[in-house]
Amino acid sequence: VLALLAACASDTPLQADTAPLPRWTVTEEETGLASADATPLPDEVSDVPIIIGGGPAGLALAGELGRALVLEADAVVGGRARWAGGFLFLVGTPEQAAAGIADDEAVALADWEALTGAQPTDATRAFLAANADVRARVVDLGIPLSLGRTDPVTGRIREHSPAGGGQGLVDALVGALGEEVELRVSTPVRGLVLRDGRAAGVYTDHGWIAADNVIIATGGFVDRADLVELHSGWAAGEWRLGDPTLANGDALDWAESAGLGTASLGAIGAYRDLLGFAGPDGQALQVNTGGAPPWIWVDADGARFVNESATWSVTLSRLAGARSNVWAITTLEAVTGAVSPEGRPFLVEGEAFHCAADLASLADTLGVDPAGLEATVLSVGTYAERLALDPLGRPGPTFAPLFGTPCAFRPGYVAAKNFGGLSVDADGRALDTSGAVIPGLWAVGEAAGMGSPGLGGTWGFDGSLAAVLWSGWRTGAAIAEEQAASGG
Ligand SMILES: Cc1cc2nc3c(=O)[nH]c(=O)nc-3n(C[C@H](O)[C@H](O)[C@H](O)COP(=O)(O)OP(=O)(O)OC[C@H]3O[C@@H](n4cnc5c(N)ncnc54)[C@H](O)[C@@H]3O)c2cc1C
């Protein structure tokens, strides 16, 4: 640091004091600061690592380090986990064993391709190997876990629900931070300071803060429609999830200006839900599927293929995405009752929403086999009336017969989370585009594709918060080790 600061201690502007600047140095102009305001000296020097972003990844990392400065753009910490159910993907747990579910790392690896669309990577293996430790640490934070939903692809329950949901997790992570962690909210970082081949600090609206270690924990980019469309190939801009300002893609913007490596950017986990239309401000209007609604999902054969009570699921997207023509069959009466009064004006028939006088005409409009659809609707009436066990696992009492004017929604995508992002090594060190480590620069959580791009395959998996926490803890330990080795 001293050498760096000495190199900067001149009256000439930053751009002029080392010529030429390293290719990946982020200049003041790129950060939006006027170059006239540029100063060669830092406005503040942090003797602890700077963590950019106070979501679960940044908070876990801060807890592991014990000493850190967390710069959070928002007025509160917690990131998107504040909206999250907080479901955690865990295997081989006591909760599973108590429910008679035989599962472990090997079973999960064998399931991985069916679950995520791609073979496991080394990072996947490392994450699964650390699974028991992640569970133990969450429980040690004082958070009891219970089993969540059945995975619709593998039929296993691996989601674990933390008491208090995502906010409960955030509160526990914050509660465990020591006194030497400063949480500085309402402090957006505008750019990275990278000098002489290594991280040297960050820019904020209050100037340059120098630090030896900088960790990017800014989350993903699913709220950036331009980036989602560019990398995923589907028009996801209409529907968003949670606060539209959080998954802001800052890490990718910095990657572009600073020459950081990225990978698996097309691996975007999407939820499919009964969202046939976009409401005010592009926010998805969600049809309330609680209780025992008359909804079933069918494919081009008119056949059901999934337990519809698990519609809020990344892995369900994989299952539905593999079919060319998927529709949610319901009735006009049910739809009208389920959509809020403000949403009803948006409920117009179009490409994604159709009603018809009878099932055969509806099937014709949808391009679905009419005989298959008729038989499926009849069978649903049977499950509903007799409370019989559905072969696909949907509980009998949640079925309702489809009486009324038949209608169909095309279930829509909601881009939910990123499984690609900044390239990192096995400890979370950021890599440049040639694959070389940038000393002092690290990336964790969704900014690094849940800890390592490609870890979650093509589609991702539900409960990836477990990987977010794992990556924060793993990188915290690696930084602490480096600091200890250098006597810092
Ligand atoms: C409604 C909803 C439900 C979800 N449910 C689940 C679930 O049940 N299970 C699950 O596994 N996942 C779920 N997720 C996804 C999960 O919340 C995220 O994957 C997780 O929060 C990512 O953690 P993170 O710390 O990497 O990033 P984030 O939580 O996105 O946090 C990043 C933080 O960085 C801050 N930041 C960004 N840019 C800057 C900047 N330039 N300067 C300073 N700060 C900055 C942001 O304000 C934010 O606080 C859900 C998400 C939503 C929206």
The ligand as an SDF file (V2000), in Angstrom:
LIG
                    3D

 53 58  0  0  0  0  0  0  0  0999 V2000
  -38.2640  -12.3350   -4.3210 C   0  0  0  0  0  0  0  0  0  0  0  0
  -37.0050  -13.1450   -4.2900 C   0  0  0  0  0  0  0  0  0  0  0  0
  -37.0250  -14.4070   -3.7230 C   0  0  0  0  0  0  0  0  0  0  0  0
  -35.8640  -15.1760   -3.6910 C   0  0  0  0  0  0  0  0  0  0  0  0
  -35.9110  -16.3830   -3.0730 N   0  0  0  0  0  0  0  0  0  0  0  0
  -34.7890  -17.1260   -2.9870 C   0  0  0  0  0  0  0  0  0  0  0  0
  -34.7740  -18.3480   -2.2590 C   0  0  0  0  0  0  0  0  0  0  0  0
  -35.7490  -18.7330   -1.6020 O   0  0  0  0  0  0  0  0  0  0  0  0
  -33.6430  -19.0890   -2.2600 N   0  0  0  0  0  0  0  0  0  0  0  0
  -32.5270  -18.6780   -2.9440 C   0  0  0  0  0  0  0  0  0  0  0  0
  -31.5500  -19.4250   -2.9530 O   0  0  0  0  0  0  0  0  0  0  0  0
  -32.4880  -17.5020   -3.5930 N   0  0  0  0  0  0  0  0  0  0  0  0
  -33.5860  -16.7110   -3.6220 C   0  0  0  0  0  0  0  0  0  0  0  0
  -33.5350  -15.4980   -4.2530 N   0  0  0  0  0  0  0  0  0  0  0  0
  -32.2450  -15.0590   -4.8160 C   0  0  0  0  0  0  0  0  0  0  0  0
  -31.3030  -14.5770   -3.6980 C   0  0  0  0  0  0  0  0  0  0  0  0
  -31.9620  -13.6070   -2.9300 O   0  0  0  0  0  0  0  0  0  0  0  0
  -30.0230  -14.0050   -4.3080 C   0  0  0  0  0  0  0  0  0  0  0  0
  -29.4160  -14.9800   -5.1350 O   0  0  0  0  0  0  0  0  0  0  0  0
  -29.0270  -13.5830   -3.2170 C   0  0  0  0  0  0  0  0  0  0  0  0
  -29.5750  -12.5590   -2.4230 O   0  0  0  0  0  0  0  0  0  0  0  0
  -27.7210  -13.0930   -3.8400 C   0  0  0  0  0  0  0  0  0  0  0  0
  -26.8810  -12.6610   -2.8030 O   0  0  0  0  0  0  0  0  0  0  0  0
  -25.6830  -11.6390   -3.0940 P   0  0  0  0  0  0  0  0  0  0  0  0
  -25.1910  -11.1970   -1.7590 O   0  0  0  0  0  0  0  0  0  0  0  0
  -24.7360  -12.2350   -4.0380 O   0  0  0  0  0  0  0  0  0  0  0  0
  -26.3590  -10.4120   -3.8640 O   0  0  0  0  0  0  0  0  0  0  0  0
  -27.5720   -9.4610   -3.4560 P   0  0  0  0  0  0  0  0  0  0  0  0
  -28.4770  -10.0910   -2.4770 O   0  0  0  0  0  0  0  0  0  0  0  0
  -28.1440   -9.0020   -4.7570 O   0  0  0  0  0  0  0  0  0  0  0  0
  -26.8380   -8.2630   -2.7200 O   0  0  0  0  0  0  0  0  0  0  0  0
  -25.9840   -7.3870   -3.4320 C   0  0  0  0  0  0  0  0  0  0  0  0
  -25.8990   -6.0840   -2.6580 C   0  0  0  0  0  0  0  0  0  0  0  0
  -24.9500   -5.2530   -3.3150 O   0  0  0  0  0  0  0  0  0  0  0  0
  -25.4470   -3.9260   -3.3250 C   0  0  0  0  0  0  0  0  0  0  0  0
  -24.8100   -3.2120   -4.4400 N   0  0  0  0  0  0  0  0  0  0  0  0
  -24.9780   -3.4130   -5.7660 C   0  0  0  0  0  0  0  0  0  0  0  0
  -24.2180   -2.5480   -6.4610 N   0  0  0  0  0  0  0  0  0  0  0  0
  -23.5450   -1.8150   -5.5450 C   0  0  0  0  0  0  0  0  0  0  0  0
  -22.5890   -0.7620   -5.6380 C   0  0  0  0  0  0  0  0  0  0  0  0
  -22.1610   -0.2960   -6.8230 N   0  0  0  0  0  0  0  0  0  0  0  0
  -22.0870   -0.2090   -4.4980 N   0  0  0  0  0  0  0  0  0  0  0  0
  -22.4930   -0.6830   -3.2710 C   0  0  0  0  0  0  0  0  0  0  0  0
  -23.4150   -1.6570   -3.1350 N   0  0  0  0  0  0  0  0  0  0  0  0
  -23.9170   -2.2210   -4.2450 C   0  0  0  0  0  0  0  0  0  0  0  0
  -26.9440   -4.0980   -3.5190 C   0  0  0  0  0  0  0  0  0  0  0  0
  -27.6380   -2.9330   -3.1000 O   0  0  0  0  0  0  0  0  0  0  0  0
  -27.2180   -5.3170   -2.6360 C   0  0  0  0  0  0  0  0  0  0  0  0
  -27.5200   -4.9510   -1.3170 O   0  0  0  0  0  0  0  0  0  0  0  0
  -34.6690  -14.6870   -4.2760 C   0  0  0  0  0  0  0  0  0  0  0  0
  -34.6340  -13.4080   -4.8440 C   0  0  0  0  0  0  0  0  0  0  0  0
  -35.7790  -12.6330   -4.8470 C   0  0  0  0  0  0  0  0  0  0  0  0
  -35.7120  -11.2460   -5.4100 C   0  0  0  0  0  0  0  0  0  0  0  0
  1  2  1  0
  2  3  1  0
  2 52  2  0
  3  4  2  0
  4  5  1  0
  4 50  1  0
  5  6  2  0
  6  7  1  0
  6 13  1  0
  7  8  2  0
  7  9  1  0
  9 10  1  0
 10 11  2  0
 10 12  1  0
 12 13  2  0
 13 14  1  0
 14 15  1  0
 14 50  1  0
 15 16  1  0
 16 17  1  0
 16 18  1  0
 18 19  1  0
 18 20  1  0
 20 21  1  0
 20 22  1  0
 22 23  1  0
 23 24  1  0
 24 25  2  0
 24 26  1  0
 24 27  1  0
 27 28  1  0
 28 29  2  0
 28 30  1  0
 28 31  1  0
 31 32  1  0
 32 33  1  0
 33 34  1  0
 33 48  1  0
 34 35  1  0
 35 36  1  0
 35 46  1  0
 36 37  1  0
 36 45  1  0
 37 38  2  0
 38 39  1  0
 39 40  1  0
 39 45  2  0
 40 41  1  0
 40 42  2  0
 42 43  1  0
 43 44  2  0
 44 45  1  0
 46 47  1  0
 46 48  1  0
 48 49  1  0
 50 51  2  0
 51 52  1  0
 52 53  1  0
M  END
$$$$
